[in-house]
Amino acid sequence: MQTNLIDIDGVQLFTEEFGDPAHPPVLLVMGSMTQGILWPDEFVGRLAAGGRRVIRYDHRDTGQSAVFDFERQPYTWEDIKDDVLRVLDAYGLDSAHLVCHSAGGLLGQLIAVERPERVRTLTVIGSSPLGGHEGAVILRALMGEPQPEGSLPPPSPEFVAYYQKVITSPPATGRREQIDRMIEEARLLNGTALPFDEDAERRLQERVYERARDLSALANHRLAHAAKPDFEPEGVLDRVKAPTLVVEGTHEPVKPGHSAIIAERIPGAELRMIEGMGHMIPPQAYEELAAAVLAHTAR
C-alpha cells in the first residue's frame, strides 16, 4: 500500500493505492460523511490480488483529508463530485473503473453522465438513482409524512425508528460515547439477516475516530447538500454509456429497492442482489462482491 496526500486546486485529499500500478485502475468512492477506510481492507485486497490497481480516498472533511471552515469556504456536492476527478488527475489517469457506495453512487452516476470519457465501467452499491430526491424521501419518513406517488421506496421501519431517536437525543460527548454511537449506527446499517461483529466494528470505528482530523467536520457534507440540494439532474440516466453494475443487499435498510430503479434507467445495466447484505459491505459478502466487480471491470 502507498499513501499520498494530493493537493489540486487547493484541496488536499488523502489517498491510498493498492496493487500494481500497471494494472487497470479502480477508484473506490465512498458515501457521504464517510472515510475511505470504510471500503474493507479484505475487499480491497481481493481486488488488488485479482489484478487491479485500487485507489481509495477520504472525502474532504473526513479522515486525513482537508478540513474546511464552511462559513469561510462553503462548498456544494458539485465540489465533492469534482474531488473524484481531482483524484484521477493526481494519479495521471484519463479514466478509471468507478466503484461507488451509497451517496458515492450518485457522484459516480453524475460523472458517468457529464464526463463519460473518464468512466471505463461504473459499479453502484447501495445507492439511489440520480434525480430521485432520496433525501426528501428519508426526511418525510422521519417526519411521519406520506410519500407522494412515484417517490422512491422509503427506508425500513428500523431505520426510521433509529434516526427519530437520534434526532431527539443530545449529541454524544467524549470518545467512548461517540464510538458507541458509531457502532450502534453500524449495527443498524448491517441489516437484520447477518451476524454483527461488534468487536470488529469497535476496532474499525476506533480507527475512524483516531485518524479523523476533525470528526465534527463531517456535518459539512449536510451543509454542502443544503447549499445546492438540486445537484442531481433528473431524467439523465439514459445518457450513461459506461457498462454499469448495480448492487443491492436483500436486507438494505436505507434505500430498499432503489437499485432496481437505477438498473431500469441505465441502458444495459446489470442488477445483482447479494443475499443477507444490508447497507454496508459485511465480511460475508467480500468474496461475492469482489468477484462481481472483478468480472465487471475485466472489459
MOHUCOR-V425967 format. One record per backbone hydrogen bond with DSSP energy under -0.5 kcal/mol. NH is the residue of the N-H (numbers start at 0). CO is the residue of the C=O. E is the energy in kcal/mol with one decimal. If there is no record, write none. Layout:
nh: [NH/NH]
co: [CO/CO]
e: [E/E]
//
This chain:
nh: [1/3/5/5/7/10/11/12/12/14/15/16/17/22/23/25/26/27/27/28/29/33/37/38/39/43/44/45/46/47/48/49/50/51/52/53/53/54/55/56/57/58/58/60/61/64/65/69/71/72/76/78/79/80/81/82/83/83/84/85/86/87/88/89/90/91/92/93/95/96/97/97/98/98/99/99/100/101/103/104/105/105/106/107/108/109/110/111/112/113/114/117/118/119/119/121/122/123/124/125/131/136/137/138/139/140/141/142/143/144/150/155/159/160/161/162/163/164/165/166/167/168/168/177/178/179/180/181/182/183/184/185/186/187/188/189/190/196/197/200/201/202/203/204/205/206/207/208/209/210/211/211/212/216/217/218/219/220/221/222/223/224/225/226/227/227/228/230/232/238/239/240/242/244/245/246/247/248/249/250/251/257/260/261/262/263/264/265/266/268/269/271/273/274/276/278/279/281/284/285/285/288/289/290/291/292/293/294/295/296/297]
co: [16/14/3/12/10/7/9/5/10/3/55/1/53/19/50/52/96/25/54/98/27/30/34/35/37/39/40/41/42/43/44/45/47/46/23/17/51/25/15/27/13/33/56/65/58/61/11/67/68/68/223/75/75/76/77/78/79/80/80/81/82/83/84/85/86/88/87/91/117/24/95/120/26/96/97/122/28/124/100/101/101/102/102/103/104/105/106/107/108/109/110/114/115/95/117/242/97/244/99/246/128/132/133/134/135/136/137/138/140/139/147/252/155/156/157/158/159/160/161/162/163/164/165/173/174/175/176/177/178/179/180/181/182/183/184/185/187/194/195/196/197/198/199/200/201/202/203/204/205/206/207/208/62/213/214/215/216/217/218/218/219/220/221/222/223/224/225/227/230/235/236/111/119/121/269/123/271/277/273/276/248/254/256/257/258/259/260/261/264/265/243/245/247/272/273/188/188/279/281/281/282/284/285/286/287/288/289/290/291/292/294]
e: [-2.3/-2.3/-0.8/-2.3/-1.9/-1.8/-0.6/-2.0/-0.5/-3.0/-2.6/-3.0/-2.9/-2.1/-0.6/-3.3/-2.7/-0.6/-3.1/-2.6/-0.6/-1.3/-1.7/-2.1/-0.9/-2.6/-2.8/-1.8/-1.8/-2.4/-2.8/-1.3/-1.6/-1.1/-2.5/-2.4/-0.8/-2.7/-2.1/-0.6/-2.3/-0.7/-0.5/-3.2/-1.6/-2.0/-2.8/-1.1/-0.7/-3.5/-0.7/-0.7/-1.4/-2.2/-2.1/-1.3/-0.8/-1.1/-0.9/-2.0/-2.1/-1.8/-2.8/-2.6/-1.5/-1.7/-2.8/-0.6/-1.8/-2.6/-0.6/-2.5/-2.5/-0.5/-0.5/-3.1/-2.6/-2.7/-2.4/-1.9/-0.7/-0.6/-1.5/-2.4/-2.4/-2.3/-2.5/-2.3/-1.4/-3.0/-3.2/-2.2/-1.4/-2.3/-0.6/-2.7/-2.6/-2.8/-2.9/-2.5/-2.0/-1.6/-2.4/-2.5/-2.5/-2.0/-2.4/-2.0/-0.9/-2.8/-1.9/-2.9/-2.3/-2.8/-2.3/-2.4/-2.1/-1.6/-2.0/-2.3/-1.1/-0.6/-1.1/-2.1/-2.5/-2.7/-2.2/-2.1/-2.3/-2.3/-2.3/-2.1/-2.3/-1.6/-2.4/-1.5/-1.6/-0.5/-1.1/-2.3/-2.5/-1.9/-2.1/-2.9/-2.4/-1.7/-2.4/-2.6/-2.5/-2.1/-0.8/-0.6/-2.4/-1.5/-1.3/-1.5/-2.1/-2.0/-0.7/-1.6/-2.5/-1.8/-2.4/-1.9/-0.9/-0.6/-0.6/-1.3/-0.8/-2.4/-1.5/-0.5/-0.6/-2.5/-3.3/-3.2/-2.0/-0.5/-2.1/-2.5/-1.3/-1.9/-0.9/-2.0/-2.7/-1.7/-1.6/-1.7/-0.6/-2.0/-2.5/-3.0/-2.4/-0.6/-1.3/-3.0/-1.1/-0.8/-2.0/-0.5/-1.2/-2.9/-2.7/-2.3/-2.0/-2.5/-2.8/-2.2/-2.2/-2.3/-0.9]
//
